[in-house]
Amino acid sequence: MSDASNTSNILTRIRENIKSAVLLREELIDNILICLCCEGHILLEDMPGTGKTTLAKAIANSIDIAFKRIQCVPDILPSDITGINYFNQKENEFVFRRGPIFANIILADEINRASPRSQAALLECMEEKQVTVDNNTYVLDKPFMVIATQNPIETRGTFPLPEAQLDRFMMKLSLGYPSKDTEGEIIGMNLTKIPVKEIKPVASGDDIVNLNKCLAQITLSQPIRDYIVEIIYATRKNNYIRVGASPRAGIALAKASVARAMLYNRAYVLPDDVKALVVPVLSHRIITDYDRSLSQSNVSQAMTNAKILTDIVDGIRAPVTE
């Protein structure tokens, strides 16, 4: 790849910026960079205080582009997100006031606190990269990426994301609690300063757009495509899954696999790329038959989405690549 060196440098700089603000597993940072290359949306779900918002800010602050934060609450309106037409008495005409969605990276903080009506305001934005208000359509600038956060333990005043919304996120990621040693480092680096506020941009919006264009230089062979299709099709035939992965999920898995190959400076996709991304890309896109899972195991061993997907991958023979 002619742009391999430049691509690697950009991704390395962004990686180091993120690590300077929040200490994460390398695998998690890889997945974030993969989404960034694909301009894919990220859903961060974890316990309060684990660094979800800090991570989103670290990504945004690493790139010299427009960043907006939407603090989701039950009474937020769709117009608070997309914008509104108002009557300008001085000009004697209606004028469109753009909402926070008109930025390059959007942080939808605690997205499950927004009402279904307001959550739906993001559907067109996330899938078609455009906004329609009062029959007028506005194209969003590139790059465009939504990073949403939610925590799984609070239920009062929350509205679970519908399947159509979940399917628009390229990956669902969890930061998890840090180890003892790592937690000590986190405390030390946050005692006298807020690291994320000290991050300076190390890439431009054009760099991110070019990363996305470079994906076309990566070879996704027919055997690998067939392998992805087999995995997607298997989710629709599995006894533990009530609703399998959609065609959009297959596209997301293919794009993410291509981006992972580029991240590791390869011009071709390996089966291992696909295997590594099945859980983060598909786990939030399937609906499991929980009752069937419990009927064949005890509660502590109930089949989770990740376990079901791992078993599916283990049961499919990976293609042999040269």
N, C-alpha and C positions, 0 to 999 in steps of 0.2 A: 504494500500500500504506500503510495507516494506521500500521503499525509500522516503516516503512522507515527512518526516522531513527534510532530506537532500535537496530534491527538493525545498521545501518551503524556506529553508535558502538561497539557491542559487538565487532564484527569488527575494527574499526580498533584498539581497545585491545589485543586479543589479538595482532593482527599486530605491533604495536610491541613488545609484550612478547617475542615470539619473536625478533624482530630484535635485541633488546638482549642476547640470550644466544648466538645463533648466526646467522652471516651466510649468507643463502640467496638464491637467485634468486627474484624476485617470483612467477614462475609456480609454483614449488614451494610457496611459502607459500600461494598461492591454492588449490592442490590440498589442502593440509592443512586450510584453513578450510572448504573444500567438504565434506570428510569429517566435519569437526566438526559442521557444520550438519545433515548426514544421520545423525549418530551412526554413521558407517561406519568399519570397521576399516582400519588402515593397516599395510602390510608395508614396512619400510624395509630395503632391501638395498644394501649398499655395502661398500667396503674398510674394514678396521679403522682407527679413529681419525679418521673423517670427520665425526663428530658425531651419529651416529644416536641414541645414548642421551641425549645432551644435548638434542637436539631433542624427544624424547619427554618428558623432564622439563620442558622449557620450556612445552610445551603443557599438561601437567598442573598445573604451578605457576601458570599463568595463570588457573586456574579454582578457585574455592573449593569443591572436592569431594574425596571420598575417592580417594586414589591408592595403588596397590600395585605393587610390582615383584616379578616372578617371575624369578629367575635360573635359566634352564634348564640342566640338566646331565643326563648320560645316566642317572643313577640317581634322578632325581626321579620321584615316584609321582603318579598321578592324584589321590589323596587329599591330596597336598601342595598341589594347586591348588584343588580343589573343597571340601575339608573332610572331616571324618570323624566318625562316631558313636563316642563312647567311654563307658565305664561309669563313672558318677559314684558312688563308694561312699558318699559323704555323703548324697546324695539317693536312693541305691538305684535309679537308673534310668539309661537311656542318654541322653546329651546330645549334640547336634550342635555340633561346633566348626567354625565357618565358616573356609574357606580364603581366600587372598588374592584369589580371583576375585570375592569380595563387596566390590567397590569400584566406583567410577564409571569411572575410567580405569586400565587395566591395562597395564603395560609387561612384555611377555614378551621378555626380553632373550636374544638368541642362541637363538631358538625352535627352530632346527634341531638343537640339541644335545640336546633332549628326545627320549625314545624315542617311537615311533609310538603306544604305549599312552597315554603322557602327553599327546602332541599331541592325541589323540582326545578327551581330557577337555575341550578347548576347543570342540569342534564344536557341542554343544548350546548352550553359553553364547553363542557368537558369533552363531548363527542365530536361536535362539528366546528369547534373553535370560532363560534360566532354568537351574537346576542340579538334576539328579536324583541323589540319593544314597540308597541302600537303599530304593528305591521311594517316597521322599519328594521332592517337587518344590518348589523354592524359587525364587521370582521375583526376579530381580536388579533393583536400583534403577536408575532413569533419572536422568541419561543413563548409558549404558554403552558403552564403547569400548575395543577392544584395539589397542595399538600394539606390533607385534612387530618385532624386528630380527634380521638375519642377515647374514653376509658370504659372498660367493660363492666365495672361494678356498680355504677350509678344508674338507677332506673327512674327515679322521680324527676319529672320535668324533662324527660328525654323521649326521642322518637327514633326507633330503630331504622337504620337505612334500608330502603327497599332494595330488592334484588337488582332492579334496573340501575339503581345508583351504584351499588357495589360493583356491578359488572363493568363500570366505566373506570375503575381504578386498576391500573396495571398491576400493582402489588399491594398486598396488605402486610405490613411489617410490625414486629414487636421488638422493643429495645431490651426488655427484660431487666431484672435487677443486676447490678454489677457485683463482681466478686469482692471479697474483703479488701484485697490490695487495691483494686481499682477504685473502690469507694473512698479509700483514704486519699488517693490522688485527686478525686473529684472534689472532696472537701478542701484540700489544700489549694487547688487552683481557683476556687471560688470564694476564698476567705476575704481577700482584699480587692478583688476586681470581678467584673462580669466578663468572662472571656469572649462571649459571642459579640459583645459590643465593640471589641477591639479588632474584629476581623475586617480586613480590607479586601476589596474585589480583586480576584486573580484571573478573571476571565470576563469576556464581554458576551452580550446577547448573540452577536454574530458567531462567536466561537461555539455556542451551544447549537445554533442552527447548522453550522458546518459539521458538528459531531453527528447530527442526525443525517446529514447528507452522506457522510462517510460510511454509513451502514450499508449503502448500496454496493460498496466495494467488497463486502463480505459474502462468501459463497455459502448458500444454504442448499446443500445437495438434495436430490430427490429422495434418497433413502432416509435422510434426516427429516424431511417434510412428512414422509409416510410414517415415520416414528412418532412425530407430533400428533398426526391424525389418529394413530392407534391409541395414544394416551387419552386424547379428547373423547374418542368414541367409547373407550372403556369406561369413562365416568358415567356414560349414559346407560350402561348395561350392568353396572355394579349393584349388587343386592342391597348394599348399605346406603346407596345414594338415591334419593327421590327425584332430584332434578340435577342433571349433569351439566357439564361446562358448555358454554355457547360457542358458536363460530368466532365471536369476538375474542373469546378466551384463547382459542387456537392461534389467532393472529397475534395476540399479545405475547403468547409463549414463544412464537417464532421470532418476533421482533426482539424480545428480551434475550433470547439465545444468541441472536446475531450480535447484539450489543455486548454480551458477555465475551464472545469471541474477540471482538474489537478491543475490549478492556484488557484482555490478556495477549494482545498483539498477535492475534492469529487472523489469517485471511479466510478462514473457513470455520464452520460450526461443527463441534464434536457432540456425540451423544451425552457426554458428561455435562455440557452446557445446558442441555435440555433438562437432564435429571436434577441439576442443582436449582432449577428455577420452577419446577412443577409445583411445589408447595407454596411459595410466596405468590405465584401468579394465579393459581387455581383454587387455593383453599377457601377464599371468600366468595367463589363463584359457584360452588356446589351446595345443594341442600341435602343434608343427610337424613336418613330414616332412623332417628334416634331410638325409637321403640324396638326396631329390629336389632339394632346394635346391642341394646341392653338384654334382649332375650337370649343372646348367645354369649354373654359375658357379664361379670358383675359390674357395679357402678364404677369402681376404681379403674377398671380396664375397658370401659366403654370406648368404642371406636371413635377417635377424633377425626376431623377432616384431614389433618396432616397424616395420621396413621393410615387412613384409607387410601390416600393418594400415594403414599410410599409403597403400600402393598401393590397397588395397581402398576406402578413403575417396575417394581421387582418382578411382576408377573409377565412383563412384556420384554421380549428379546430385543436388545439394542442392536442397531445395524453395525456392521464391521466397516470401519473407515480406513482408508489407506493413508 
